[in-house]
Amino acid sequence: MKLEYIREYLELAGTLNFSTAAQKLFISQPTLSRHIRSMEEELGFPLVKTSSHGVELTSFGRSALHPFRKMLKEYDTFLERSNNLSRQISGSLRIGLLYYAIDDYFSDFLTLFMKKYSNIQVSCHTYQPQALLNDLMNGKLDVASLLTCPGVGIEGLRCQRIGESRIIAILREDNPLAMASSVSLEALASCPLVVLRQDEYSNRLTRQVLKKNSVFFSDSVYTDNIETVPLTVRMTGGVHITGESCRRQQASGVIYQPTSGLHTRFNICIAYVEGNPNALLKLLFSELRISTLQ
C-alpha cells in the first residue's frame, strides 16, 4: 500500500470531508476518492461511508487509524535519520557522460543523487566514446556511461545495465531506404559503412552487432568523429550504425532511421574500473540499483 494514500486517508479521517481534505492535500477530490477506493480494495474492507449527513469512518476505518499513524511515524523517523546520514557523507565523484546522450537514462538519477548527497562533489564531463573509455581506464574518471553489447567487453571493467538504446542508421535523405518506417541491417549492406576514425570501441560495437545479425559490408569509409558523420554520409552515400541518442544531432540532408532485426539494441550501462579505491562508488551503485528497481 502506498504511504501517500495512508497520509491522505488520515487527512480525510481528520476532516471527514473529501473536498476539504483534497484542498489540504493539493489534489483533486476525484483523485482522493480514487485513492481511498484503492486502499479499500487492497484491504478488503470499507474505510469510510458517505451519506446525506457527510463522511463517516467505518468501524474498520476507525481501527485502522492507530496502526496507520504508527506506520507513518516510523517511516518519517527513518526518513529523517536517512537524510541526516546522507548529509554526513562527503567526497568527490568524477563522472563521464557520452555527450550526445547526456539527457538520456542517467541525468534524472544524477539529479536526485546530488540532491540527496549534497556534500558529495560530483563533477560531470562530456566525451566522445573512445576518449571516454580511455579516461575511465586511465583513472581520470571514477564512473562513466557507455553503450555496450554482448561480446564486447573490456578486461577489468565492471558494468551495470540501466537501459537500452535502439540501433539506428544514419542515411542520406535521398537514399531509397530512407522512405521506409524502419530498415533491416541486411538491406543497408549494399551501401558503404561509415566508420569512426580513432574510435575503436564504437567500431567494435558496430562490428559485433553486424556479426550477430550475419550482416557484412563489402566497403567502408572513414570519418573523423560522430559530428562529421552526417557530412560523410551526404558526400559518400554511406550509412552509419549508431545508438538512437544521435538523433539529437538533427543534421540536415540525412535521415535517422530505426533498424529492424533480431539484435538491434545496445545496452546503456554505467561502468567503472574494478579496483577503483573511491568508496563512493559502492554508494552510487547501491542507489542506482534501488533506482532501477522502482
N, C-alpha and C positions, 0 to 999 in steps of 0.2 A: 504494500500500500504506500502511495506517495505521501511523504511527510507534509508537503504543501496542502494536500487535501485535508489532513488532520488539523493543520492550522486553520484552515477555512471552516471546518466543522466546529472547532472550538469558538471561533468568532461568531458563527451563527448561533451556537448554544448560548452565547452571552447576550446577544441582541434579540434573538427569537424573531428576526425579521430579515428576509432574504435581501430586500433592497438595501437596508442599512448596512448589513454585513458586507454585501458586494461593494458598496461605496468605500467602506473602510479598507477593503482588501484590494481596491483598484482593479476589480474585474467586473464583468457584466453579470447581471442576475441570472441569465440563462446558463452562463459558464459555471457559476456557483451551484446551480441546481443540478447540472450535469455531473459535476464532481461528487456531490453528495450521493446521487444515484449510483455512481460508480463504486463508492465506498460500500453502500448498502448491498449491491450485487456481490461484491467480493466477500463481505461478512456473512451474507445470507439472512440478515435481519434489517428491519427498518430502523433508522436512527431518529427520524422526525416524522411528524404527521401534520398536515395542514388542514385547516377548516376555515369557516367564515370568521372564526374568532382569532385566526392567525396561525402561528407556528408553535408546535409543542414538541418536546422531546418524548420519545417512547421510553418505556422502562429500560429497554436495552440501550437506548441513546444516553440515558442518564448514567447507567452503569459503566458506559464507555468513557465517561469524562475523566475519571481518575487515571486509568491506565494510559489514555491518550496524553494527558498533561505530563505524566511521568516520562513517557517516551520522548516527548519534545524537550523536556528539561534535560534529560540525559544526553540527547543529541546536541542541544545547544551548548551544554557544558563541554562535550567532546570537541565540538567545532571550535569553540573559543580556545581550548587547550591546544588544538592543532594549529590554529592561527598564531598563537604565541610561540609555539615551537618553530614554525616556518619563518617567523621574523628573526629568530636567533641564528638561522643558517646563513652563512656568508661564503664568499669565494668568487670565482670567476669561471665563465664558460665561453669558449671561442667556437662559434658555430658557423659552418659554411653552408651556403644555400645555392642551388642552381638558379642563376639569375632570372631565367625565363619561367621558373616555377615557384618564385618566392611567395606568391599569394596562395599557392595550392597546398593542401594537405597538412602543412606544418605551422602556418602562421597563426591560426587560431589557438592552437595548443601553446605556442610560444608566448602569445599574449597573456593567456591565463597563468602560465608558469611564472612569468616575470612579475605578474601582479601578486601571486601567492607568495613568492620568494623574493621580496623586494630588496633584500640585502645582497642578493647574488648579482654580480655584474655580468650581464650577458651581452657579448659583442657579436653581431651578425655581419657576415661578409658574403658578397655575391661573387659567383665564379662561372667560368666555362667548365664543362665536366672534367676534362683531363687535369686542368690546373687545380680544380677542387680535390680530386683524388690525390694529386701529388702533395699538396699541402697537408692533407689529412694524414697520409702515410709518413710525412716528414716531421710530424709533431707540431705543425703551425696551427692546427685546428684540433679541438677536442672531439668534435662530432660534426657530421655532415649529412645532408640529404642526397641520396643517389638513386638513379634508376638502375635496376638490376633485372636479371632474368636467369632461370635455371641454366646451369652450365657455365656461367661466367662468374667466377669468384676470385677474390684476392686473398692470398695467404695472410693470415693474421688479422683479417678484417671481420668484425662481427656486425651483423645487420639485424634490424628489427623491421619487419614489414608493417607499414601503416596505411597502405592503399595500393591502388594500381592506376596505370595510365594507359589509355588506349593508344595503339600504334597508328600513326597517320603517315601519309605520303605527301610530300610537297611536290606538286606538278605544275608545269606551265599551264596557264589557264586555257590555251588553245589545244591542249592535249585531248584527244578524243575520250580518254579515260576519265577526264575531269567532269564529264557530264553525268556520270553515274552517282548514286547516293553513297556508294562505297566501292572500293576496288580491291580485287584479290592481289596478293603479293605475286602470284604467278603471272598475272597479266602485266604487271609492272616490269617484269624481267626483260621485256623487249626494248626497254629504254636504258640508257647508261645510268649507272648508280653513282650519285653524287656522294663522295666520301670526304670526311673532315680530315684535313692535313694536321698532323701532330695531335690527334685526339684518338689514340689507340683504344682507350676504354670504350668510347661511344661506338667506334668501328667494330669492336669485339661483340658488343651487344647486338648490333645490326647483323653481323655475320651469324651469330647464334640463332637469332630469330629466323633468318632466311633458311638456315640449315634445318631447324625444327619443322619448317614448312616445306622442306625439299625444294627450295627455290634457289636458283643460281643465276646471277647476272653475268653476261659474257663480256661486258665492257664497264669501265668505271672512269670517273673524272674526279679530280681533287679540287677542294675549295678550302679557304683559309680557316673559317670557323662558322658557327651557326648563323652569324649575322650576314655572311656573304653567300649563304646557301641560295636565297631567292635569286640573286643576280646570276649565279652559276646555272641554276635551273632554267632561267629565262634565256641565257646565252647558248646553252648546250641542248636543251630539251630533255635533260636528265631528270631523275627523280631522287628525292632524299627521304630516307626512312628515319622517323624520329618519334618522340613522345608527343602526346596531344597538347601539352602546355605550350609548344611552339606556335600554336595558333595565335598567341598573343602578339606575334610579330605583325600580323595583318599587312604583309608586304604586298605591293601592287604587282599585277601580272602573274601571280601564282595562286594555286588552289591548295588548301589544306584538306586532303581527302582521307576520310576514315578507311581503314583497311579491313578486309574480311579474310577469315581463315581459321585454322584450329588454334594457332598460337599467335595472337595479335595484341598482347598486352604486356607491358613492362610492370614490374613491381616498383612501388615507391618505398624506399627504405631509409631509415636513419642508421648511420654506420659510425663505428668508432674502431680504433686500433686496439686490439687485445693487449692488455698490459699497461694501458694509459693510467698513470697514477692519480689522475684527478678524481677525488672521492665523490664529486658532484655528479659524475656520470651515472652512478648507481641510482641516485635520487631522480635524475632526469628520466631514465628508462623505467623506473618504477612508476612515475607519474604518467609516462607515455603509455604503459600497459593498461593502467587504470582508464586513461582517456579512450583508448581504442576498444575497450570492453563496454563502454557506456553506449 
